[in-house]
């Protein structure tokens, strides 16, 4: 009973703090590393296919993180952009070049962006740019879906054209569900596949 009173007291204090300061309550991560809003979105949709830990694209994300964090320990991988060798791609294997973008330090206002390139099977050296990213939420990219799975979701939704680029990021503004997406650029349009829900949208 005492513990229950303490929990209720703490919840009331937190709610009062939000009302007085106008600040949102601290974000709580769920067991799978998703923010609470993405977890609730994911729970309202059918479960995603199991992620292969040896998927080549996810391994690239992990290696890129390892390289940049070694030089910039406070950095966060928030966006990745993949391109094919030719003009368009149809499968995950067609994406052979990547640019990884890291927020240098999301706790520091005005912090820069660290970029890391991958091409011809090799990573470049990390480069620090003074300007920050625009239009991207400064949250670590989730590892809840592979590129192959995202392409399959897109095809199942009727989008069968090849794409010229794929972008992984969580946009600052986009209709719900608010989550990280695979964004496929197809001509003048974009098809978005939610990494937590598998939901497909088109812009």
JOSULCOR-V486716 format. One line per field, one symbol per residue. ss: DSSP state (H for helix, E for strand, C for the rest). psi: psi as a letter, one per 20 degrees, with the letter a starting at -180 (. if undefined). burial: # if it has 24 or more other ideal C-beta (glycine too) atoms within 12 Angstrom, else .. A space follows every 10 residues. Layout:
ss->???
psi->???
burial->???
This chain:
ss->CHHHHHHHHH HHHHHHHHHH HCCCCCCCEC CCCCEHHHHH HHHCCCCCCC CCCCCHHHHH HHHHHHHHHH HCCCCEEEEE EEEECCCCEC CHHHEEEEEE EEECCCCCCC CCEEEEEEEC CEECCCEEEC CCCCCECCCC CCCCCCHHHH HHHHHHCCCC CCECEEEEEC ECCCCCCCCC EEEEEECCEE EEEECCCCCE EEC
psi->gggghgghgg gggghhgggh hjqqqqppqr hjjqqhhhgh ghhjrqqqqp poijphghhg gghggggghh hnhjqpoiqq pqqrhbhrqh rhiioiqqpp pppgoiiopj qappqpqpqk jqqaqqppqh qrqpjppmqp prliprhggg hgggghjjni qrqiqpppro qhpqqqqorq qpopoocjrp ppophhhjpp rp.
burial->.......... .......... .......... ...##.###. ##.....#.. #.....##.# #..##.###. .#..###### ####....## .#.##.#### ####.#.... ########.. ..#..#.... .##..##### ########## #.##....#. .######### #.....#### ######...# ########## #..
